[in-house]
């Protein structure tokens, strides 16, 4: 009888811990900016990208390149990398006189 009570207590504690962890994770992913970014990263990873519009502007503000599609993007301070829907890798290198925008589409 004592061992059944211990098992019930341990099981109850485990259930409470799991519910608390799940609740905290749900709150983090849905109520914080960093959690939203994590959620977008996971969505992009599992869906092979997110629908986006990439535009490159020259120094005069003129669009010199635009591509729309479903992309997973990596970037550094001077470059942007993505793989398009045809499984082709693209690298965009930009300098002081150009601007790149990446907009998420619905």
Phi, psi and omega in degrees: 000321180296321181292326176295322179293318178297316180299319179296318180295312180298316179298319178297318179296318179298317179298316179298317180296316180297317179296318178296315179297317178297317178296317178295319179295316178300315179298313182300312184289332185253349186236002179233152180294316180293325176294323176297321177294318178298316180299316178296318179299316180293317179299316180296319181296314184280340180253014181056043177110175179235143177301122184219163175238118180254127177232139175244128181248144174275185183296334180275358180086012180272136178288121180253350176201139175214137176215132177247144178165192180259111187231148165251124191246141169238144180217157172229192185292335183231010180209160178226131179238140174205159176247127184278184184288346176264014179064033176255133181275135178238140175237127176246121177253129183231154183241204184289338185256016179224159180227141176239131174241141176233114181248135175281133178260155178269000000 
